[in-house]
Amino acid sequence: MKLENLRMLQRHSPETPRIYTYNAASNAHMLAVNTRLGFRPTGRLGELQKKAG
């Protein structure tokens, strides 16, 4: 599905210079998919959550 979406973007918006995608570091499957599609890590995003009570 991701590959088809990228192909559709190429057809409809070939001037798009770059694409950003986000995945959890624990999601090894999607990280592998992204690597196969040519994506490379450029940064990290952290999120903290505090439970009330």
C-alpha positions as CSV (number, residue, x, y, z in Angstrom):
1,M,0.0,0.0,0.0
2,K,2.8,2.4,0.9
3,L,4.5,1.7,-2.5
4,E,1.3,2.4,-4.4
5,N,0.8,5.6,-2.6
6,L,4.3,6.7,-3.5
7,R,3.7,5.8,-7.1
8,M,0.5,7.8,-7.1
9,L,2.3,10.8,-5.6
10,Q,4.9,10.6,-8.4
11,R,2.2,10.6,-11.0
12,H,0.1,13.4,-9.5
13,S,2.9,15.6,-8.0
14,P,6.3,14.8,-9.6
15,E,7.7,18.1,-8.3
16,T,7.5,17.0,-4.7
17,P,11.1,17.2,-3.5
18,R,11.0,14.9,-0.5
19,I,8.7,12.8,1.7
20,Y,8.8,12.5,5.5
21,T,7.5,9.3,7.2
22,Y,7.4,8.4,10.9
23,N,7.5,5.1,12.6
24,A,8.0,3.9,16.2
25,A,11.6,2.6,16.8
26,S,9.9,-0.6,18.0
27,N,8.1,-1.2,14.6
28,A,10.9,-3.2,13.0
29,H,8.6,-4.4,10.1
30,M,7.8,-0.9,8.9
31,L,11.3,0.4,9.4
32,A,12.5,-2.4,7.2
33,V,9.8,-1.5,4.6
34,N,11.0,2.1,4.6
35,T,14.6,1.1,4.2
36,R,13.7,-1.1,1.2
37,L,11.9,1.8,-0.3
38,G,14.9,4.1,0.0
39,F,13.9,6.1,3.1
40,R,16.7,7.0,5.5
41,P,16.6,8.2,9.1
42,T,17.1,12.0,9.4
43,G,15.9,12.6,12.9
44,R,14.1,11.3,16.0
45,L,10.8,12.3,17.6
46,G,10.2,11.6,21.3
47,E,6.9,11.7,23.1
48,L,6.3,11.5,26.9
49,Q,3.0,10.7,28.6
50,K,2.2,11.1,32.2
51,K,-0.8,9.2,33.7
52,A,-2.9,11.2,36.1
53,G,-3.7,9.7,39.5
